[in-house]
């Protein structure tokens, strides 16, 4: 099995492992606090040293806070977000931002967070870059925050945020996977030019590339007009046929699509200045993803995959 390499996260000079732990599903109420803590501890024991969470992820922040108590906090880079707490959802005022930060720090049981991202503005990027950014810069100046970034999908929003000169990190999701590499020609080269760290989320496109046969989640109420955050996701029926073709191709050859999906994202053209976030909900899922990230895939498999689908590393 291959080791996970250490990456540089742009000008932050943080040195996380190539695979980070996303907290999106660690707040799942179907799982207990103990399960989440166990998952985080096992990830750290295996060398994962970047933990991401958000107020939007249910009780994820409080569970991360529990897990990082008693000396574990010093073992990781910790990242959370503003602008997505249900109390102030998509609100980017001074009041909303300050309240969100204070609440997050309390739940995380820390007085310092390595990076904080402006989270998920949907249709307007200008408002988040005013009062919200001012608050983040103030907290950074007071050494409560190490670095500032933005977590959103639209490349035009990435560009505008990077143009402020204040973004140390840009996070996108669903945009560098086996199903879509849309930011390879937009955000990634722009971020590299400005020495901004790159974080790639959702390498498995939710559950579509996680191993089981891809299916549309018909139990969910699908919106007729998908917001930017859901286009190309597991809730977007338009991407399921391609996912199923890839799954079937792998299945016929005794391969797991998850292995290819994770390693494809890890091979994104970030020149060592970015990481991939994966979001397990329990220890079993973390173990599966970690194995996929470190299993060696023969070169001929990638060549055959590229010949079939036009996608390679």
C-alpha positions as CSV (number, residue, x, y, z in Angstrom):
1,X,0.0,0.0,0.0
2,X,1.2,3.5,-0.8
3,X,1.6,6.2,1.8
4,X,-0.3,9.4,1.7
5,X,2.0,12.2,0.8
6,X,2.3,15.5,2.6
7,X,1.1,18.4,0.6
8,X,1.6,22.2,0.9
9,X,-1.7,24.2,1.1
10,X,-0.6,27.2,-0.8
11,X,0.8,30.2,1.0
12,X,-0.7,29.0,4.3
13,X,2.4,26.8,4.5
14,X,0.2,24.3,6.3
15,X,1.5,20.8,5.6
16,X,-1.5,18.4,5.7
17,X,-1.6,14.9,4.3
18,X,-3.1,14.6,0.8
19,X,-6.3,13.3,2.3
20,X,-8.3,15.3,4.8
21,X,-11.2,14.4,7.0
22,X,-14.4,16.2,6.1
23,X,-17.0,16.5,8.8
24,X,-20.1,16.7,6.6
25,X,-21.5,13.4,7.8
26,X,-20.0,13.2,11.2
27,X,-23.0,15.2,12.4
28,X,-25.4,12.5,11.1
29,X,-28.0,11.9,13.9
30,X,-28.2,8.3,12.9
31,X,-24.8,7.8,14.4
32,X,-23.7,8.6,18.0
33,X,-21.1,11.0,19.4
34,X,-18.9,8.0,20.3
35,X,-18.9,6.8,16.7
36,X,-17.9,10.2,15.4
37,X,-15.1,10.5,18.1
38,X,-13.9,7.0,17.3
39,X,-13.8,7.8,13.5
40,X,-11.8,11.1,14.1
41,X,-9.4,9.4,16.5
42,X,-8.7,6.5,14.1
43,X,-8.2,9.0,11.2
44,X,-5.6,10.9,13.2
45,X,-3.9,7.7,14.3
46,X,-3.5,6.8,10.7
47,X,-1.8,10.1,10.0
48,X,-4.7,12.3,8.8
49,X,-4.0,15.8,10.1
50,X,-6.6,18.0,8.5
51,X,-10.1,18.1,9.9
52,X,-12.9,20.2,8.3
53,X,-16.3,20.9,9.7
54,X,-19.1,23.5,9.5
55,X,-22.1,24.9,11.4
56,X,-24.2,23.5,8.6
57,X,-23.3,19.9,9.4
58,X,-25.7,19.2,12.2
59,X,-23.7,18.4,15.4
60,X,-20.5,17.9,13.5
61,X,-18.7,20.8,15.3
62,X,-19.6,19.7,18.8
63,X,-18.5,16.1,17.9
64,X,-15.2,17.4,16.5
65,X,-14.8,19.4,19.7
66,X,-15.3,16.3,21.8
67,X,-12.8,14.3,19.7
68,X,-10.1,17.0,19.8
69,X,-10.2,17.4,23.6
70,X,-7.4,16.1,25.8
71,X,-4.5,16.8,23.5
72,X,-5.9,15.7,20.2
73,X,-6.3,19.3,19.0
74,X,-2.6,19.8,18.7
75,X,-2.3,16.9,16.2
76,X,-4.4,18.5,13.4
77,X,-5.1,21.5,11.3
78,X,-8.7,22.5,12.1
79,X,-11.0,24.2,9.7
80,X,-14.6,25.5,10.0
81,X,-16.9,27.9,8.2
82,X,-19.1,30.9,8.5
83,X,-22.3,31.8,6.6
84,X,-24.1,28.5,6.9
85,X,-25.3,28.2,10.5
86,X,-29.1,27.5,10.4
87,X,-29.7,30.5,12.6
88,X,-28.0,32.8,10.1
89,X,-28.1,30.7,6.9
90,X,-26.5,32.6,3.9
91,X,-26.2,35.7,6.2
92,X,-22.9,37.5,5.9
93,X,-23.4,40.5,8.2
94,X,-21.0,41.5,11.0
95,X,-23.5,40.3,13.5
96,X,-24.1,36.9,11.8
97,X,-20.4,36.3,11.2
98,X,-19.3,37.2,14.7
99,X,-22.0,35.1,16.3
100,X,-21.2,32.1,14.1
101,X,-17.5,32.3,14.9
102,X,-18.1,32.6,18.7
103,X,-20.5,29.7,18.6
104,X,-18.1,27.5,16.5
105,X,-15.2,28.2,18.8
106,X,-17.3,27.3,21.8
107,X,-18.4,24.0,20.2
108,X,-15.0,23.2,19.0
109,X,-13.5,23.9,22.5
110,X,-10.7,25.9,21.1
111,X,-9.5,29.5,21.0
112,X,-7.7,29.2,17.6
113,X,-8.8,27.7,14.3
114,X,-6.3,27.2,11.5
115,X,-8.6,28.2,8.7
116,X,-12.1,29.6,8.4
117,X,-14.0,29.6,5.0
118,X,-16.9,31.7,3.8
119,X,-19.4,28.9,3.2
120,X,-21.7,28.5,0.3
121,X,-22.9,31.9,-1.0
122,X,-25.3,30.8,-3.7
123,X,-26.1,33.6,-6.0
124,X,-24.1,36.6,-4.8
125,X,-20.5,36.8,-3.9
126,X,-20.2,40.6,-3.2
127,X,-22.0,40.6,0.2
128,X,-19.8,37.9,1.7
129,X,-16.7,39.9,0.7
130,X,-17.8,42.9,2.7
131,X,-18.8,42.7,6.4
132,X,-18.1,39.0,6.7
133,X,-14.6,39.2,5.3
134,X,-13.9,42.3,7.5
135,X,-14.8,40.2,10.6
136,X,-12.6,37.4,9.4
137,X,-9.7,39.7,8.8
138,X,-10.1,41.2,12.3
139,X,-10.1,37.7,13.9
140,X,-7.0,36.8,11.8
141,X,-5.2,40.0,12.9
142,X,-6.0,39.1,16.5
143,X,-4.6,35.6,15.9
144,X,-7.8,33.8,16.5
145,X,-7.8,32.5,12.9
146,X,-4.8,31.4,11.0
147,X,-6.1,31.6,7.4
148,X,-9.1,32.7,5.4
149,X,-10.8,31.1,2.4
150,X,-14.0,30.5,0.5
151,X,-16.0,27.3,0.1
152,X,-18.3,27.5,-2.9
153,X,-18.5,25.9,-6.4
154,X,-18.9,28.6,-9.0
155,X,-15.5,29.4,-10.6
156,X,-16.5,33.0,-11.1
157,X,-17.0,33.3,-7.3
158,X,-13.6,31.7,-6.8
159,X,-12.1,34.3,-9.1
160,X,-13.7,37.2,-7.5
161,X,-12.7,36.0,-4.0
162,X,-9.1,35.4,-5.0
163,X,-9.0,38.9,-6.6
164,X,-9.5,40.4,-3.1
165,X,-6.0,39.2,-2.3
166,X,-7.3,38.0,1.1
167,X,-8.1,34.4,0.2
168,X,-5.5,31.8,1.4
169,X,-7.7,28.8,0.5
170,X,-10.4,27.9,-2.0
171,X,-12.6,24.9,-1.5
172,X,-14.7,23.4,-4.3
173,X,-16.7,20.2,-4.4
174,X,-18.0,17.9,-7.0
175,X,-15.8,19.6,-9.5
176,X,-12.8,17.4,-9.8
177,X,-14.1,13.8,-9.9
178,X,-14.3,11.0,-12.4
179,X,-17.6,12.7,-13.5
180,X,-16.5,16.3,-13.8
181,X,-13.2,18.1,-13.9
182,X,-14.7,21.5,-14.5
183,X,-12.2,23.5,-12.3
184,X,-9.1,22.1,-14.0
185,X,-9.2,24.9,-16.5
186,X,-10.5,27.6,-14.2
187,X,-10.0,27.7,-10.5
188,X,-7.0,25.4,-10.2
189,X,-4.6,27.3,-12.4
190,X,-5.9,30.6,-11.0
191,X,-5.3,29.4,-7.4
192,X,-1.8,28.1,-8.3
193,X,-0.9,31.5,-9.9
194,X,-1.9,33.3,-6.7
195,X,-0.4,30.6,-4.4
196,X,-3.8,29.9,-2.9
197,X,-4.3,26.5,-1.4
198,X,-6.8,24.2,-3.1
199,X,-9.2,21.8,-1.3
200,X,-11.2,19.4,-3.4
201,X,-14.4,18.0,-1.8
202,X,-16.8,15.2,-2.6
203,X,-14.5,13.0,-4.7
204,X,-17.0,10.2,-4.6
205,X,-19.9,12.5,-5.8
206,X,-21.8,11.6,-2.6
207,X,-22.6,7.9,-2.9
208,X,-22.5,7.6,-6.7
209,X,-18.8,6.6,-6.8
210,X,-18.6,5.0,-3.3
211,X,-18.8,1.4,-4.5
212,X,-22.5,0.4,-4.4
213,X,-24.4,0.4,-7.7
214,X,-25.3,4.1,-8.5
215,X,-28.9,5.0,-8.2
216,X,-30.9,8.2,-8.0
217,X,-32.0,8.9,-4.4
218,X,-35.7,8.9,-5.1
219,X,-36.5,9.1,-1.3
220,X,-35.2,12.7,-1.4
221,X,-37.5,15.4,-2.7
222,X,-35.7,16.6,-5.8
223,X,-35.9,20.3,-6.5
224,X,-37.1,21.2,-10.0
225,X,-34.4,23.9,-10.2
226,X,-31.2,22.6,-8.6
227,X,-29.1,25.2,-6.7
228,X,-25.4,25.4,-7.7
229,X,-24.4,23.1,-4.7
230,X,-26.5,20.2,-6.1
231,X,-25.8,20.3,-9.8
232,X,-23.8,17.2,-10.6
233,X,-24.5,15.7,-7.1
234,X,-26.1,12.3,-6.3
235,X,-29.4,14.2,-6.4
236,X,-28.9,15.2,-10.0
237,X,-30.4,12.5,-12.3
238,X,-28.4,13.7,-15.3
239,X,-25.1,12.3,-13.9
240,X,-26.3,8.9,-12.9
241,X,-25.9,7.2,-16.3
242,X,-22.2,8.0,-16.5
243,X,-21.6,6.9,-13.0
244,X,-23.4,3.7,-13.6
245,X,-21.3,3.0,-16.8
246,X,-18.1,3.5,-14.8
247,X,-19.4,1.4,-12.0
248,X,-20.3,-1.4,-14.4
249,X,-17.0,-1.3,-16.2
250,X,-15.2,-1.6,-12.8
251,X,-17.5,-4.3,-11.6
252,X,-16.9,-6.5,-14.7
253,X,-13.2,-6.3,-14.0
254,X,-13.3,-7.0,-10.3
255,X,-12.4,-3.4,-9.5
256,X,-14.0,-1.0,-7.0
257,X,-14.9,2.3,-8.5
258,X,-14.2,4.0,-5.2
259,X,-10.5,3.2,-5.5
260,X,-10.3,4.9,-8.9
261,X,-12.5,7.9,-7.8
262,X,-10.4,8.7,-4.7
263,X,-7.0,8.2,-6.4
264,X,-8.2,10.3,-9.5
265,X,-8.9,13.2,-7.2
266,X,-5.6,12.8,-5.4
267,X,-3.9,13.1,-8.7
268,X,-5.6,16.4,-9.6
269,X,-3.2,18.9,-11.2
270,X,-2.6,21.0,-8.0
271,X,1.2,20.8,-8.1
272,X,1.3,19.6,-4.5
273,X,-0.6,22.7,-3.3
274,X,-3.9,21.1,-2.4
275,X,-5.7,18.2,-0.7
276,X,-8.8,16.1,-1.1
277,X,-11.5,16.0,1.6
278,X,-13.6,12.9,2.2
279,X,-16.6,12.8,4.5
280,X,-17.2,9.4,6.2
281,X,-20.0,9.1,8.7
282,X,-18.4,6.2,10.7
283,X,-15.3,4.2,11.1
284,X,-16.2,1.6,8.5
285,X,-16.6,4.3,5.8
286,X,-13.3,6.0,6.8
287,X,-11.5,2.6,6.6
288,X,-12.9,2.0,3.1
289,X,-11.8,5.4,1.8
290,X,-8.4,5.2,3.4
291,X,-7.8,1.8,1.8
292,X,-9.0,3.2,-1.5
293,X,-6.5,6.1,-1.2
294,X,-3.6,3.9,-0.5
295,X,-4.3,0.8,-2.6
296,X,-2.0,0.6,-5.6
297,X,-3.9,0.6,-9.0
298,X,-1.9,-0.9,-11.9
299,X,-1.0,1.5,-14.6
300,X,-2.7,-0.6,-17.3
301,X,-6.1,-0.2,-15.4
302,X,-5.8,3.6,-15.7
303,X,-4.9,3.2,-19.4
304,X,-7.9,1.0,-20.1
305,X,-10.2,3.4,-18.2
306,X,-8.9,6.3,-20.2
307,X,-9.4,4.4,-23.4
308,X,-13.0,3.7,-22.4
309,X,-14.0,7.0,-20.9
310,X,-11.4,9.5,-22.0
311,X,-10.4,10.2,-18.4
312,X,-7.0,9.4,-17.0
313,X,-4.4,10.5,-14.5
